[in-house]
């Protein structure tokens, strides 16, 4: 695993992919305007694309911490403890 001299992160974390097509750069003077535009953008994307973006962010966060994501790990299928509910 190659590590950059100025950074302790693995090289695969620091690599970026080249984007296809034109890139739009916007300059904002108001933080709320920027967040509203970002919200509109993500709401315009299909659900599968938003989920893919969340998955990519989670994988990046794990990689930055040096953790490895283990796929298809068996998990509990129901709550471990049942708490009494007064309305039942």
C-alpha positions in Angstrom: 0.0 0.0 0.0 1.5 3.3 -1.1 1.2 6.2 1.4 1.9 9.9 0.4 4.8 11.5 2.3 2.8 14.5 3.4 -0.3 12.5 4.5 -0.8 9.3 6.5 -3.8 8.2 4.3 -3.4 5.3 1.9 -3.0 6.3 -1.7 -6.4 4.7 -2.8 -8.2 7.2 -0.5 -6.6 10.2 -2.1 -7.2 9.3 -5.7 -10.0 10.9 -7.5 -12.0 9.9 -10.6 -12.2 12.2 -13.7 -15.8 13.4 -14.1 -17.4 13.1 -17.5 -19.0 16.2 -19.1 -19.0 19.8 -18.1 -18.6 20.9 -14.5 -20.6 23.8 -13.2 -19.0 26.0 -10.6 -21.2 28.4 -8.6 -20.2 31.1 -6.2 -22.5 31.7 -3.2 -22.6 34.7 -0.9 -25.1 33.2 1.5 -24.7 29.8 3.2 -28.5 29.3 3.4 -28.8 29.8 -0.4 -26.0 27.3 -0.9 -27.7 24.7 1.3 -31.0 25.2 -0.4 -29.4 24.7 -3.8 -27.7 21.6 -2.6 -31.0 20.3 -1.2 -32.8 20.9 -4.5 -30.0 19.1 -6.4 -30.2 16.0 -4.2 -34.0 16.0 -4.3 -33.8 16.1 -8.1 -31.7 12.9 -8.2 -33.4 9.4 -8.3 -33.5 7.5 -5.0 -31.0 4.9 -6.2 -28.4 7.6 -7.1 -28.8 9.2 -3.6 -28.3 5.8 -1.9 -25.2 5.2 -4.0 -23.8 8.5 -2.9 -24.5 7.7 0.8 -22.8 4.3 0.3 -19.8 6.0 -1.3 -19.5 8.5 1.6 -19.7 5.6 4.2 -17.0 3.7 2.4 -14.8 6.8 2.3 -15.4 7.5 6.0 -14.4 3.9 6.8 -11.3 4.1 4.6 -10.2 7.3 6.3 -10.4 5.6 9.7 -8.5 2.6 8.3 -11.5 0.3 8.9 -12.6 -2.4 6.4 -16.3 -2.9 5.6 -17.2 -6.5 5.8 -20.1 -7.3 3.4 -23.0 -9.7 4.1 -22.3 -10.2 7.8 -25.2 -11.9 9.6 -27.1 -9.6 11.9 -29.8 -9.9 14.4 -33.2 -10.0 12.7 -35.2 -8.6 15.5 -34.6 -6.6 18.7 -32.5 -8.3 21.3 -34.7 -7.0 24.2 -38.4 -6.3 24.2 -39.5 -3.4 26.3 -43.0 -3.2 27.7 -45.1 -0.6 26.0 -47.9 0.9 28.0 -50.3 1.4 25.1 -50.6 -2.4 24.3 
